[in-house]
Amino acid sequence: MTVEVFKTNVQKEADKNHVIAVIQRQFPTYKINFDLEDCDKILRVEGAQLEPKNIIDYVNTLGYICVALE
């Protein structure tokens, strides 16, 4: 399992739920959660054969900023 952490600009609970639903539809085995309390609005994704670029592309397509954190 790989865990990737991303900085986003997702602010609202409804937006968070929408982003999770979209990613979950494409990658049903991934575990996904947000920490909107964090100043970086952290998105964590855990899964096998996880490609960070795919997650970034999906979130960007929805109109949000998403940057991988090292």
Stockholm file with secondary structure:
# STOCKHOLM 1.0

chainA/1-70         MTVEVFKTNVQKEADKNHVIAVIQRQFPTYKINFDLEDCDKILRVEGAQLEPKNIIDYVNTLGYICVALE
#=GR chainA/1-70 SS CEEEEEEECCCSHHHHHHHHHHHHHHCTTCEEEEETTSTTCEEEEEETTCCHHHHHHHHHHTTCCEEECC
#=GC SS_cons        CEEEEEEECCCSHHHHHHHHHHHHHHCTTCEEEEETTSTTCEEEEEETTCCHHHHHHHHHHTTCCEEECC
//
